[in-house]
Amino acid sequence: MLCVDNFVTGRSRNIDHLRGNHSFKVVRHDITLPLTAEVDEIYNLACPASPPDYQADPVQTMKTNVLGALNLLEVAKGRGIKIFQASTSEVYGDPHVHPQPESYWGNVNPFGPRSCYDEGKRCAETLFFDFHHKHGVEIKIARIFNTYGPRMRPDDGRVVSNFIVQALEGEDITIYGDGSQTRSFCFVDDLINGFLQLMVSAPSFTGPVNLGNPVEFTIRELAEQVIDLTGSSSRIVHCALPVDDPRQRRPDISLASRELGWRPTVPLSVGLKQTIQYFDRLLALESCKLAETA
């Protein structure tokens, strides 16, 4: 296995347990630059996915999505191998259709603060289909809905990690808006199972296919669950809702269920417990390191 990362948002500690494995190799590289690789299949997961991260350098975000897709598609074309594209539910924007099926074209602001990510992913999907139709490249496209789990960064900026870290540190839990907006949270193990099922599906099944948990929660319900599971005394406070933040987000996974035999199985409470345990250990470790250097 060859892991390519520029570690802009990734953390090397997430792969420390693999470094002694002779079947695993890490290459520090930016996929906006051409690359060669002797591999049998490709998973393109490269791009910051948290709004604070992808908005920090929107031009680079677009380049990662577009040039990264082009460079990896060229590798796939040259080697005659299949390639997976991690797309996103953000291609649906602030949807007028609920839940969102793959046939929905979306409601995306093409020049808003989120557009570098939303439109970058939409463009990457187009490139994948262009290479499929023109060059016969076997493609697999997954539209990923809100995913969470161990190995997220404490400062990731997405709602699950934000709430857990705030609760564990006894800080106010910050909800943007009134908390009535909804999301569907998929545990990372379920998502990876979906990836694998997609990659072994028939060559004629290209996607795009929604991968996410269809059980919907309000953001306030999520905050209350985190407080309950951590035993925190944190208060819930409210801030202004960011521009273009979707009011609703829930996948229609009929296609994934029918074509891949896939459905998520991990309930939110179970996934949150595992994620809380991870952050509890990580924050304790970081606290010890700070104490040692003080």
FENNORHU-V363167 format. One record per residue. N is the residue number from 1. RES is the residue in one small letter. SS is DSSP state (2 for helix, 1 for strand, 0 for the rest). NEAR is the number of other C-alpha atoms within 8 Angstrom. D_CENTER is the distance of its C-alpha to the mean C-alpha in Angstrom with 1 decimal. Layout:
n:res:ss:near:d_center
N:RES:SS:NEAR:D_CENTER
N:RES:SS:NEAR:D_CENTER
This chain:
n:res:ss:near:d_center
1:m:0:5:20.7
2:l:1:8:20.0
3:c:1:8:17.0
4:v:1:9:16.8
5:d:1:12:15.3
6:n:0:8:16.8
7:f:0:8:15.6
8:v:0:4:15.1
9:t:0:6:12.2
10:g:0:8:12.2
11:r:0:7:15.1
12:s:2:7:17.8
13:r:2:5:18.5
14:n:2:8:15.5
15:i:2:8:17.5
16:d:2:7:20.9
17:h:2:6:21.7
18:l:2:7:21.4
19:r:0:9:23.7
20:g:0:5:26.8
21:n:0:6:25.7
22:h:0:6:27.7
23:s:0:5:25.4
24:f:0:10:22.5
25:k:1:9:22.6
26:v:1:8:20.6
27:v:1:8:21.3
28:r:1:8:20.5
29:h:0:8:20.0
30:d:0:8:18.5
31:i:0:13:17.6
32:t:0:9:19.1
33:l:0:9:22.3
34:p:0:6:23.7
35:l:0:8:23.5
36:t:0:5:25.2
37:a:0:5:24.1
38:e:0:5:26.1
39:v:0:6:23.4
40:d:0:7:23.5
41:e:1:8:20.0
42:i:1:11:17.0
43:y:1:8:13.2
44:n:1:10:11.7
45:l:0:6:8.3
46:a:0:9:9.8
47:c:0:8:9.0
48:p:0:8:8.4
49:a:0:7:5.6
50:s:0:9:8.0
51:p:2:9:11.1
52:p:2:8:13.6
53:d:2:12:12.3
54:y:2:14:12.0
55:q:2:11:15.2
56:a:2:6:17.0
57:d:0:8:17.8
58:p:2:10:17.1
59:v:2:7:19.3
60:q:2:7:17.6
61:t:2:15:14.2
62:m:2:12:16.1
63:k:2:11:17.7
64:t:2:13:14.7
65:n:2:15:13.4
66:v:2:12:17.0
67:l:2:11:19.0
68:g:2:13:16.4
69:a:2:13:16.3
70:l:2:9:20.1
71:n:2:13:20.7
72:l:2:12:18.8
73:l:2:12:20.3
74:e:2:8:23.6
75:v:2:11:23.2
76:a:2:14:22.4
77:k:2:12:25.4
78:g:2:6:27.7
79:r:2:8:27.1
80:g:0:7:26.9
81:i:0:11:23.7
82:k:1:12:20.8
83:i:1:14:17.4
84:f:1:12:13.9
85:q:1:13:11.6
86:a:1:11:7.9
87:s:1:13:8.5
88:t:1:11:7.2
89:s:2:13:9.3
90:e:2:7:10.3
91:v:2:13:12.8
92:y:2:12:14.7
93:g:1:13:15.2
94:d:0:12:17.4
95:p:0:12:18.4
96:h:0:6:22.1
97:v:0:6:21.5
98:h:0:8:20.4
99:p:0:8:18.7
100:q:1:12:17.1
101:p:0:9:18.3
102:e:0:9:17.4
103:s:0:4:20.8
104:y:0:8:20.0
105:w:0:7:19.9
106:g:0:10:18.4
107:n:1:9:19.7
108:v:0:11:18.2
109:n:0:9:20.0
110:p:0:6:20.4
111:f:0:7:21.5
112:g:0:8:20.0
113:p:0:8:18.1
114:r:0:11:14.7
115:s:2:12:16.1
116:c:2:14:15.3
117:y:2:14:11.6
118:d:2:13:12.5
119:e:2:12:15.5
120:g:2:14:14.2
121:k:2:13:11.8
122:r:2:10:14.8
123:c:2:10:17.1
124:a:2:12:15.2
125:e:2:11:15.6
126:t:2:8:19.2
127:l:2:10:19.8
128:f:2:12:18.6
129:f:2:9:21.1
130:d:2:9:23.7
131:f:2:12:23.7
132:h:2:11:23.8
133:h:2:8:26.7
134:k:2:6:28.6
135:h:2:8:28.1
136:g:0:8:27.3
137:v:0:14:24.0
138:e:0:10:22.4
139:i:1:13:18.9
140:k:1:14:16.1
141:i:1:13:13.4
142:a:1:15:10.6
143:r:1:12:9.3
144:i:1:12:6.2
145:f:0:15:7.1
146:n:0:10:6.6
147:t:1:11:5.7
148:y:1:12:8.0
149:g:0:11:10.6
150:p:0:8:12.8
151:r:0:6:12.3
152:m:0:8:10.2
153:r:0:6:12.6
154:p:0:9:15.3
155:d:0:6:15.1
156:d:0:11:11.3
157:g:0:11:12.4
158:r:0:8:10.1
159:v:2:6:12.4
160:v:2:8:12.3
161:s:2:14:12.8
162:n:2:13:15.2
163:f:2:12:17.3
164:i:2:12:17.6
165:v:2:10:18.7
166:q:2:12:21.0
167:a:2:16:22.5
168:l:2:10:23.2
169:e:0:6:24.8
170:g:0:9:26.8
171:e:0:9:25.6
172:d:0:10:25.4
173:i:1:13:22.2
174:t:1:9:21.2
175:i:1:12:20.4
176:y:1:10:20.0
177:g:0:10:22.5
178:d:0:8:24.4
179:g:0:10:21.6
180:s:0:8:22.3
181:q:0:11:19.2
182:t:1:13:17.0
183:r:1:12:13.5
184:s:1:15:12.7
185:f:0:13:10.9
186:c:1:15:9.9
187:f:1:13:10.8
188:v:2:9:9.1
189:d:2:6:12.5
190:d:2:12:12.6
191:l:2:13:9.4
192:i:2:8:11.0
193:n:2:9:14.2
194:g:2:12:13.1
195:f:2:9:12.2
196:l:2:8:15.6
197:q:2:10:17.4
198:l:2:9:16.3
199:m:2:8:17.4
200:v:0:6:20.8
201:s:0:9:21.4
202:a:0:5:24.3
203:p:0:7:24.2
204:s:0:4:25.0
205:f:0:7:21.8
206:t:0:9:19.5
207:g:1:7:17.1
208:p:1:9:15.3
209:v:1:11:14.5
210:n:1:16:12.4
211:l:1:13:10.5
212:g:0:16:10.3
213:n:0:13:13.0
214:p:0:9:15.9
215:v:0:7:17.4
216:e:1:11:17.3
217:f:1:9:18.0
218:t:1:11:19.2
219:i:2:12:17.8
220:r:2:10:21.3
221:e:2:8:21.2
222:l:2:10:18.1
223:a:2:11:20.0
224:e:2:8:23.1
225:q:2:9:21.5
226:v:2:12:20.3
227:i:2:12:23.8
228:d:2:8:25.4
229:l:2:9:23.6
230:t:2:10:24.1
231:g:0:6:27.6
232:s:0:10:27.0
233:s:0:7:29.5
234:s:0:11:27.0
235:r:0:7:27.8
236:i:1:9:25.5
237:v:1:8:26.0
238:h:1:9:24.9
239:c:1:8:24.1
240:a:0:6:24.0
241:l:0:7:21.1
242:p:0:6:19.3
243:v:0:6:20.2
244:d:0:10:18.4
245:d:0:7:16.3
246:p:0:9:16.0
247:r:0:7:18.6
248:q:0:10:17.2
249:r:0:14:14.1
250:r:0:16:14.6
251:p:1:15:14.1
252:d:0:11:17.3
253:i:0:13:16.7
254:s:2:6:20.3
255:l:2:10:19.6
256:a:2:13:17.4
257:s:2:10:20.1
258:r:2:8:22.9
259:e:2:7:21.8
260:l:2:11:19.8
261:g:0:7:21.4
262:w:0:10:18.0
263:r:0:10:17.4
264:p:0:10:15.4
265:t:0:5:18.1
266:v:0:9:16.9
267:p:0:6:18.2
268:l:2:9:16.5
269:s:2:7:19.5
270:v:2:8:19.2
271:g:2:11:15.6
272:l:2:11:16.4
273:k:2:9:19.5
274:q:2:10:17.8
275:t:2:11:15.3
276:i:2:10:18.4
277:q:2:8:20.4
278:y:2:10:18.1
279:f:2:12:18.1
280:d:2:9:21.8
281:r:2:8:22.6
282:l:2:8:20.6
283:l:2:8:22.3
284:a:2:8:25.6
285:l:2:8:25.3
286:e:2:8:24.6
287:s:2:8:27.4
288:c:2:8:29.8
289:k:2:8:29.0
290:l:2:8:29.8
291:a:2:7:33.0
292:e:2:6:34.1
293:t:2:5:33.8
294:a:0:4:35.5
